[in-house]
Amino acid sequence: MVGENVRRLLAELPAGVELVVVAKGREPHQVLEAVEAGVRIVGENYVQEAERAFAVVGDRVKWHFIGRLQKNKVRKAVKVFDMIETLDSLEMAGEINRKCGEIGKVMPVLVEVNSGREGAKSGVFPEQVEDLVQSVSNLANIKVMGLMTMGPRTGDPEESRPYFMETRRVMDRLKALKLPNADLEYLSMGMSNSYRVAIEEGANLVRIGRKIFEGE
Ligand SMILES: *Cc1c(COP(=O)(O)O)cnc(C)c1O
């Protein structure tokens, strides 16, 4: 079932849109099944879970961190992940930069946008993104490659559209700045229920879990 769901999704996604299979709460063998069906990027919310899946799947795919990063997990995270999609503070950027410096790695990151301006949510408000990207672009071992957003949890995917639109506008403004050490290639938006709307609004990374592992 997992393999079939992956193949159906891959056939549906337009050219230039990449699938991130979200593996949170899944067993390594389930992740492997998705990978064997043609997945190229796996998203993980937890460092330890990623290490377990990595032990089975290995480096034949790219690993994206999509959870809330804790400072004491950064050393492990920078080893296993190829991209951190949820950067939302200069303090965390400094820590990632330091730990990457120790192992001679440059970490691609996406800045997470709190597009719904929700109090308890991670991410920076749209109007703060530019400042953070400017500061982070001075760090030698981090490369900003775009933006990620979740948006408020909704039942109807149409309700997510304004938040995707807003994130896209922030991206366009950033691109216009032509920052020297940023390569603004990726807009990561949309999950199982909302990826079609997200793609219409410019997403080129979609993060999908349930639709693949539960067929929803
Ligand atoms: C769980 C999760 C997803 C995937 O959600 P589904 O509804 O399972 O597709 C995407 N992005 C993040 C950050 C998540 O935590």
PDBQT file of the ligand as one rigid body, heavy atoms in Angstrom, charges set to zero:
ROOT
HETATM    1  C1  LIG A 301       3.420  15.727  10.335  1.00  0.00    +0.000 C 
HETATM    2  C2  LIG A 301       3.954  16.809   9.501  1.00  0.00    +0.000 A 
HETATM    3  C3  LIG A 301       3.677  16.883   8.117  1.00  0.00    +0.000 A 
HETATM    4  C4  LIG A 301       2.819  15.872   7.388  1.00  0.00    +0.000 C 
HETATM    5  O1  LIG A 301       1.496  15.898   7.765  1.00  0.00    +0.000 OA
HETATM    6  P1  LIG A 301       0.469  14.819   7.158  1.00  0.00    +0.000 P 
HETATM    7  O2  LIG A 301      -0.844  15.377   7.507  1.00  0.00    +0.000 OA
HETATM    8  O3  LIG A 301       0.785  13.525   7.838  1.00  0.00    +0.000 OA
HETATM    9  O4  LIG A 301       0.709  14.763   5.690  1.00  0.00    +0.000 OA
HETATM   10  C5  LIG A 301       4.247  17.914   7.403  1.00  0.00    +0.000 A 
HETATM   11  N1  LIG A 301       5.038  18.835   7.982  1.00  0.00    +0.000 NA
HETATM   12  C6  LIG A 301       5.327  18.791   9.294  1.00  0.00    +0.000 A 
HETATM   13  C7  LIG A 301       6.207  19.845   9.865  1.00  0.00    +0.000 C 
HETATM   14  C8  LIG A 301       4.794  17.790  10.096  1.00  0.00    +0.000 A 
HETATM   15  O5  LIG A 301       5.089  17.774  11.399  1.00  0.00    +0.000 OA
ENDROOT
TORSDOF 0
